[in-house]
Amino acid sequence: MILCVSLSPCLEVNIEVDSLSVGKINKVIGRKTYLTGKTLNVAIGLAKLGCGSFATGFMYEENGRLFEQELHKEGVTYKFIWNPGRVKETYKFIDRRSMLTEVVDEATAVTEENRKHLIGLVGELSKNCDAVVISDSMMSGLDENYIVEVLRSVPVGIPKIVDADGVKLLNALKCGVDLVKPNLGELERTLNVRITDRDSLLRACEMLVELGAKRVLVSLGKDGAVISDGTKRFYCVSMNVAMNSTAGAGDAMVSASTMALSDGRALEDILMCGVAAGTASVTQPDTLTFTREKFNEILSALSVKAI
């Protein structure tokens, strides 16, 4: 079982309008609502792959039951730390010119009592897990060192997977992390470097390894991904597929690469599984995840090369 720790659930509402005019009535022509939060997407992706997943983290009393219903439907077991207020809501308005306007709300701040409660819960639940994943931003009331406190509650020997960037990622590396998955922009921002070619990309991966990452998986979008453990390095090109939505593709990549890592697979297999899931995700309309059938289809067509 993979323990997925959610620090920032989010209800995302995408609204399509003919044109967005401030101060006027705007007619909605399309609306989609996603119950999300990066780690919860990972938990659902693991379930799609037939890998047992358990979701925990912070949830909110006013609209959090919707998330429980979604996880139950997907076959994900869960136990949350409940907080007063509502889950953070994000509204994205898209007009006919494909102009995007976002309105981002904030959830009620996490209390100190619940902050400590989650650390204890993760420590207890992770004793019987094959791996622990954290891939969310921080909620109000949590500082950038909180991820360190959560990871330190995980028993020695349990693999830890982190999808974060900036100070949060650098702090997480203090605990030793088995796999990190930045994209190219996140890698540049975290290390304050400019990546212009393969050599600078591999050097950036090596820098994260030196800081405490055992494996670095870098998403390159439609160009595939690179993985490195500081000694061995592999590249996997993605398949050319019809793209319906890139939302959730990174989370899909984390779910499949985590499954491969927890199964003890080789570095190149971790890479291929991640690319297959990320690619499968972008082919699916109106969803943040993927199907197991599409994952298997794409995985069978992929190959890697040492670089």
SVG drawing of the C-alpha trace seen along z (x, -y; Angstrom):
<svg xmlns="http://www.w3.org/2000/svg" viewBox="-26 -47 54 52">
<polyline fill="none" stroke="black" stroke-width="0.4" points="0.0,0.0 1.2,-3.5 0.4,-6.3 -0.5,-9.6 -0.3,-12.6 -2.4,-15.6 -1.5,-19.0 -3.7,-21.1 -6.9,-19.7 -8.5,-21.9 -11.9,-22.2 -11.2,-23.5 -14.0,-25.0 -13.3,-25.7 -15.9,-28.1 -16.1,-28.7 -17.6,-32.0 -18.1,-33.7 -16.2,-36.7 -15.3,-37.9 -16.3,-41.5 -15.7,-43.0 -18.7,-44.7 -21.1,-43.0 -23.2,-39.9 -21.3,-37.0 -23.1,-34.0 -21.6,-30.6 -21.4,-28.2 -19.5,-25.4 -18.5,-24.4 -16.4,-21.5 -15.6,-20.9 -12.6,-18.8 -12.0,-17.5 -8.3,-17.7 -5.1,-18.3 -2.0,-16.8 -1.5,-14.0 -5.2,-12.9 -4.7,-12.7 -1.7,-10.4 -3.8,-8.2 -6.4,-7.8 -3.8,-7.1 -2.3,-4.4 -5.8,-2.8 -6.2,-2.9 -3.0,-0.9 -4.3,1.7 -1.9,0.6 -3.4,0.1 -3.4,-3.5 -4.3,-5.2 -5.1,-8.9 -4.6,-11.0 -3.9,-14.7 -6.1,-17.8 -9.7,-18.0 -12.4,-20.6 -15.9,-20.2 -18.1,-22.2 -17.3,-20.5 -14.8,-17.8 -17.3,-15.0 -17.3,-15.4 -13.7,-14.3 -14.4,-11.3 -17.2,-10.3 -14.7,-10.6 -12.0,-8.6 -14.5,-5.9 -15.7,-5.6 -12.1,-5.2 -11.4,-2.5 -9.0,-4.6 -9.0,-4.1 -8.8,-7.4 -8.5,-8.9 -8.3,-12.7 -7.6,-15.3 -10.7,-17.5 -10.6,-21.3 -13.4,-23.9 -14.2,-25.9 -14.1,-25.0 -11.6,-23.3 -9.7,-25.9 -11.5,-26.8 -10.0,-27.9 -12.1,-29.4 -10.7,-29.5 -12.6,-31.6 -11.7,-30.9 -13.1,-33.0 -13.3,-32.4 -9.9,-33.9 -8.5,-31.2 -7.7,-33.9 -7.5,-32.5 -8.5,-34.5 -8.0,-32.8 -9.6,-33.6 -8.0,-31.7 -9.5,-31.3 -7.7,-30.2 -8.9,-27.5 -9.1,-28.2 -5.7,-28.0 -4.7,-24.7 -4.7,-24.7 -1.5,-23.9 -3.3,-20.9 -4.2,-19.5 -0.8,-20.2 0.7,-18.0 -2.1,-15.4 -1.3,-14.8 2.4,-14.2 1.5,-11.6 -1.1,-10.0 1.5,-9.8 4.0,-8.2 1.5,-5.5 0.0,-4.8 3.4,-4.7 4.6,-1.8 2.6,0.6 3.2,-1.1 5.4,-0.4 6.1,-4.1 4.9,-7.6 4.1,-10.3 3.8,-14.1 3.1,-16.3 1.0,-19.3 1.6,-23.0 1.3,-24.2 -2.0,-25.3 -2.2,-28.5 -0.9,-27.9 1.9,-25.7 5.5,-26.9 7.9,-25.6 9.6,-23.3 6.4,-21.4 7.2,-18.9 10.4,-18.0 8.4,-17.3 6.0,-15.0 8.7,-13.1 10.7,-12.6 7.7,-10.8 8.1,-8.1 10.0,-5.1 13.6,-4.6 13.6,-2.3 10.1,-3.4 10.7,-5.0 9.7,-8.7 8.5,-10.4 8.2,-14.2 6.7,-16.4 7.5,-19.9 9.8,-22.8 11.6,-25.7 12.3,-25.8 9.8,-23.0 11.8,-20.6 15.1,-21.7 13.8,-21.2 12.4,-17.8 15.8,-16.7 17.2,-17.1 15.4,-13.9 16.7,-12.0 14.1,-11.4 14.0,-8.3 12.4,-10.1 11.6,-13.7 9.8,-14.8 10.2,-18.4 9.4,-19.7 12.0,-21.7 10.7,-25.1 10.5,-23.8 14.1,-22.5 15.4,-25.8 13.5,-27.8 14.6,-25.4 18.3,-25.5 18.3,-29.1 19.9,-27.9 19.3,-28.2 18.9,-24.9 19.7,-25.3 20.9,-21.8 21.3,-18.2 24.5,-18.8 23.0,-21.6 19.9,-19.4 22.0,-16.5 24.1,-18.7 21.0,-20.1 19.8,-16.5 23.2,-15.8 22.9,-18.8 19.6,-17.5 21.3,-14.1 24.1,-15.8 21.5,-17.5 19.8,-14.3 17.6,-12.9 18.3,-9.3 16.6,-9.6 15.5,-12.6 12.8,-12.3 12.4,-15.4 9.3,-15.9 9.9,-17.5 6.3,-17.8 5.6,-16.4 9.3,-15.7 9.2,-12.9 11.4,-12.8 14.8,-12.2 15.8,-10.2 19.1,-10.2 20.5,-8.7 23.7,-10.7 25.5,-7.8 23.1,-6.3 20.9,-8.5 18.2,-7.6 15.9,-9.4 12.4,-8.4 10.6,-10.2 6.9,-10.4 4.5,-9.1 2.9,-11.5 -0.8,-11.4 -3.8,-13.7 -3.8,-16.0 -7.1,-16.7 -5.8,-18.2 -2.4,-18.5 -4.1,-18.9 -3.0,-16.1 -0.3,-14.7 2.4,-15.3 0.4,-13.6 -0.2,-10.6 3.6,-10.5 4.2,-10.4 1.6,-7.7 3.1,-5.3 6.8,-6.0 5.9,-5.5 4.4,-2.1 7.5,-1.1 9.8,-2.3 7.8,-0.5 8.0,2.7 11.8,2.5 12.0,1.9 15.1,0.6 15.7,-3.1 14.7,-2.8 11.4,-1.1 10.5,-3.8 11.1,-6.3 9.0,-4.4 6.1,-3.9 6.1,-7.6 6.1,-8.7 3.4,-6.2 1.0,-7.4 1.7,-11.1 1.1,-10.5 -2.0,-8.4 -3.4,-11.3 -3.2,-13.9 -5.3,-11.8 -8.3,-11.8 -10.8,-14.6 -12.6,-16.0 -10.5,-14.0 -7.3,-14.5 -6.3,-10.9 -6.0,-8.0 -7.2,-4.5 -5.1,-1.4 -5.7,-0.2 -4.3,-3.3 -1.3,-3.2 -0.5,0.4 -0.9,-0.4 1.5,-3.4 4.0,-1.6 4.3,1.3 5.4,-1.2 8.0,-3.1 11.8,-2.6 14.6,-4.3 18.2,-5.2 21.1,-5.8 22.5,-9.3"/>
</svg>
